[in-house]
Amino acid sequence: MIAFSNIQQVLTGVPDYQVFLTVDELNASTHQLAERHPDVVEILPAGHSRQGDPIGIIKVGNGTKAALLFAMPHPNEPIGSMMLEYLSWRLAEDQVLRESLGYTWYLCKCIDPDGTRLNEGWFKGPFSITNYARNFYRPPSFQQVEWTFPVDYKTLHFHDPLPETQAVMALIEQVQPHFIYSLHNSGFGGVYFYISEDAAPLHEPFYRVVESQGLPLHLGEPEMSYITQYARAIFKVPFIADTYDYYAAHIDGDPAETLRAGTSSFDYARQFGNPFCLVCEMPYFYNPAIHDTSPGSMIRRDAILQRVAEAREGIRFVQEQYDAVQKELTVDSPFRDSVAETLRATPKRLAVQEDWARTDPQTAATATVAEEFDNLHVARFYRLLFLGMGLRMLQAQVDATGESPALAAAHAAIQATFDARSAELEAALDYSVIPIQKLVRVQLGSALLAAGYAAGRGMV
């Protein structure tokens, strides 16, 4: 595995980024990189997005092993694009780093340019939860690159991969990577990791990278309660089968009716070998409570059930506004697709969470401060994002057809709730905005550590 001191030297070179780069800015930088370093850099055409944007893969080096890293599988998560912006230039200019691990690097700074463009309204700041929520977009699961890989599992059958997903599929089939890093990030919380096996030698180095940037680990509720935990803030990579079986255990009916999507890039890649896979999640915003493991003031089950109840009320409110204007929502808007699917699927997902919380003995313990904060405060942040998309859905309709009394009333109702909730959160969360440089360093440091581990581990 690469020495930690060598990784630190690479991390010191990360610029002090003040903003996130747009799709056009990322593309311009990529073309400049290829022009300056034609001897080691090649741009491979991989396909086009649904809206016709070309998708290019940066190929760097000529090692015997392949590493595949792609950013923006969820288009509201641009930290990985900035990491690959730096890494692509560093690999091209640093022969020692390029050759130290024996890889050919395949890098995609933005696998979903269409969705990314819909988030660019917050890329240049101001970096606040209100501005983020007001300009937020995330597609429904069946339109996400990460969750539209083909799968057949019990009653779940998905064979409609997006063009962007097909580009990743083709590259996986062609190069059969030893190491895959799908670059994600959360919105509020702390740092946590998913890995495809319990790679114990990585645990402490991962923690050192996080600590070196003064960031907290995420020690609140796990993102998925059913995923195997290897160590603090380190979990097994999730596959769609895990989710399906969890749903089947906690609700009546067919889990496929709720999921309506495919599997992940990691799951798909297992057909072509045994690559080591990594996800490093980190937030834009945090409060120190997210890594406070001292006892809180509530039973964990009660905190979870309060979160579920508040989420149900939030869905009920938006559903009422949606029903009032549904006949007028004639614009084929990505925001409408996402809002409609969230309204459809969330009640079923909440029923799963409630049944799990009521039946799992572990939820009967006293919540930690981190768990309580996650359930009662961070969850409200994520609900604000849904209100923001509701506003964008209505605005897209008004822009196309003009304002009607029903559209105006629904917009006013959601806007008033958005303003009230965002004001509450701005006051109550007492959050810090994490510098982009620190976030890039953690994603990059964990990438180099995992790549080194995968290079020594081999591939079956």
Secondary structure, 3 states (H helix, E strand, C coil): CCCHHHHHHHHCCCCCCCCCCCHHHHHHHHHHHHHHCCCCEEEEEEEECCCCCEEEEEEECCCCEEEEEEECCCCCCCHHHHHHHHHHHHHHHCHHHHHHCCEEEEEECCCCHHHHHCCHHHCCCCCCHHHHHHCCCCCCHHHCHHHCECEEECCEEECCCCHHHHHHHHHHHHHCCCEEEEECCCCECCEEEEECCCCHHHHHHHHHHHHHCCCCECCCCCCCCCCCEEECCEEECCCHHHHHHHHHHHCCCCHHHHHCCCECHHHHHHHHCCCEEEEEECCCEECHHHHCCCEEEEEHHHHHHHHHHHHHHHHHHHHHHHHHHHHHCCCCCHHHHHHHHHHHHHHHHHHHHHHHHHHCHHHHCEEEHHHHHHHHHHHHHHHHHHHHHHHHHHHHHHHHHCCCHHHHHHHHHHHHHHHHHHHHHHHHCCCEECCHHHHHHHHHHHHHHHHHHHHHHCCC
